[in-house]
Amino acid sequence: MSVEPTGDQRLFQTTTREFLDRTVPIETIRELAYTTTGFDDQWWRRGAALGWTVMLVPESLGGGSVSGQPMTELALVAAEFGRTCAPGPLIPTSAVLAGLAAAGDRFAEVIAEIVSGGTIAAWALYEPGHGLDLSAPGTRAEPDGTGYRLTGLKDRVEAGDRADLFLVTAHGPDGPIQLLVRADTPGVTVTPTWTLDIVRRTARVEFAKVFIDAEAVVHKGETASTATKSQLHVAAALAAAESVGATRRAFDTTMTWMFDRYTFGRPLASYQALKHRMADNKTWLEACHATARAAAVAIDENPTTAAELVSVAKAYIGTKAPVIVQDCVQIHGGIGVTWEHDLHLFLRRVTYGRALYGTPQEHHRRITDLLVRGAA
């Protein structure tokens, strides 16, 4: 596995970084916090034109990657999103596209809408009162004539408040089932919900006997189970990469502060105790970077190891990233805990990322299950 990005990947990463720095600097992020939208539609279309939405889509459906490693490249974009606390539905859109692409060309028109940035897609996975559970969702899809009646409630639907389209993971007559549901379908009720991140929004989505045509079924049975796991790998790996980007920005900001801030005639960076703390943080940060990259590369190159490496990354980064950023806040002293300072934006981002698509505890259990099955 290559530790560093290739030249083409670095160019793609740099292009994304320059675009984000120019269009959504921290000042803009703070302004977006007071809006009901969280991000601008036209801005998202411009990002889609840069290639954010095409990576996981095969060339036959209008997609493609820079160097044949779509997930690795998309993780670089996610890291830049974390570095700037950028808004936008990068993670849920990617998860939905991964599911649709696995269904072949049946949803080519829908994929094209999402890839263009003109349609916002969200993955309806979580349910109230439950953590990460892919096996037995309470949302039901019962046969009804030529289609299904979808009944249930989903929450923590990332970008659900802005979504035009939902990919819903439910339980059908033959086991798991995934369906595409338009947000304006009769019986669908979307209620925006608060998150700790100031520009990343979620929603509760209720389905009250919503009629879904059979043509809107994306996957059924074992195929649906496999697709859902693959989508989770994509979402969790991107969330991990994004947290690494946010943590690195907080770390770099704190290092600069330690050399600029003087106490008793000495820079903070000269104090041995602080040196030790930042040395530990640097070690953990590099380990976070390595595990995040390993997870993305595994999805591209060795899917048989993806489940374990994604859970390792999500568990480790979810544990360490908030600790590193919190320590950066403490080293800044009183100014670090004010609204005016930017550090809390990165702490919010990594704390939010820790919770979605599997907490460290949930991914530790997934790793244990994989090891037990492998030993059996």
Secondary structure as the mmCIF struct_conf table of DSSP 4:
data_model
#
loop_
_struct_conf.conf_type_id
_struct_conf.id
_struct_conf.beg_label_comp_id
_struct_conf.beg_label_asym_id
_struct_conf.beg_label_seq_id
_struct_conf.end_label_comp_id
_struct_conf.end_label_asym_id
_struct_conf.end_label_seq_id
BEND BEND1 VAL A 3 GLU A 4
HELX_RH_AL_P HELX_RH_AL_P1 GLY A 7 THR A 23
BEND BEND2 VAL A 24 VAL A 24
HELX_RH_AL_P HELX_RH_AL_P2 ILE A 26 LEU A 32
TURN_TY1_P TURN_TY1_P1 ALA A 33 TYR A 34
BEND BEND3 THR A 35 PHE A 39
HELX_RH_AL_P HELX_RH_AL_P3 ASP A 41 LEU A 50
TURN_TY1_P TURN_TY1_P2 GLY A 51 LEU A 56
BEND BEND4 VAL A 57 VAL A 57
HELX_RH_3T_P HELX_RH_3T_P1 GLU A 59 LEU A 61
TURN_TY1_P TURN_TY1_P3 GLY A 62 GLY A 62
BEND BEND5 VAL A 66 GLY A 68
HELX_RH_AL_P HELX_RH_AL_P4 PRO A 70 THR A 84
TURN_TY1_P TURN_TY1_P4 CYS A 85 CYS A 85
BEND BEND6 GLY A 88 GLY A 88
HELX_RH_AL_P HELX_RH_AL_P5 LEU A 90 ALA A 101
TURN_TY1_P TURN_TY1_P5 ALA A 102 ALA A 103
HELX_RH_3T_P HELX_RH_3T_P2 GLY A 104 PHE A 107
HELX_RH_AL_P HELX_RH_AL_P6 ALA A 108 VAL A 115
TURN_TY1_P TURN_TY1_P6 SER A 116 GLY A 117
BEND BEND7 GLY A 118 THR A 119
STRN STRN1 ALA A 121 ALA A 124
TURN_TY1_P TURN_TY1_P7 PRO A 128 GLY A 129
BEND BEND8 LEU A 132 LEU A 132
BEND BEND9 LEU A 134 SER A 135
BEND BEND10 GLY A 138 GLY A 138
STRN STRN2 ARG A 140 ASP A 144
TURN_TY1_P TURN_TY1_P8 GLY A 145 THR A 146
STRN STRN3 GLY A 147 LYS A 154
TURN_TY1_P TURN_TY1_P9 GLU A 158 ARG A 162
BEND BEND11 ASP A 164 ASP A 164
STRN STRN4 LEU A 165 GLY A 172
TURN_TY1_P TURN_TY1_P10 PRO A 173 ASP A 174
STRN STRN5 GLY A 175 ARG A 182
TURN_TY1_P TURN_TY1_P11 ALA A 183 ASP A 184
BEND BEND12 THR A 185 THR A 185
TURN_TY1_P TURN_TY1_P12 PRO A 186 GLY A 187
STRN STRN6 VAL A 188 THR A 193
BEND BEND13 LEU A 196 VAL A 199
STRN STRN7 THR A 202 ASP A 213
HELX_RH_3T_P HELX_RH_3T_P3 ALA A 214 ALA A 216
STRN STRN8 VAL A 217 LYS A 220
HELX_RH_AL_P HELX_RH_AL_P7 GLY A 221 ASP A 260
STRN STRN9 TYR A 262 THR A 263
TURN_TY1_P TURN_TY1_P13 PHE A 264 GLY A 265
STRN STRN10 ARG A 266 PRO A 267
HELX_RH_3T_P HELX_RH_3T_P4 LEU A 268 SER A 270
HELX_RH_AL_P HELX_RH_AL_P8 GLN A 272 GLU A 301
HELX_RH_3T_P HELX_RH_3T_P5 PRO A 303 THR A 305
HELX_RH_AL_P HELX_RH_AL_P9 ALA A 306 ILE A 331
TURN_TY1_P TURN_TY1_P14 HIS A 332 HIS A 332
HELX_RH_3T_P HELX_RH_3T_P6 GLY A 333 VAL A 337
BEND BEND14 THR A 338 ASP A 342
HELX_RH_AL_P HELX_RH_AL_P10 LEU A 343 ALA A 355
TURN_TY1_P TURN_TY1_P15 LEU A 356 TYR A 357
HELX_RH_AL_P HELX_RH_AL_P11 PRO A 360 ALA A 375
#
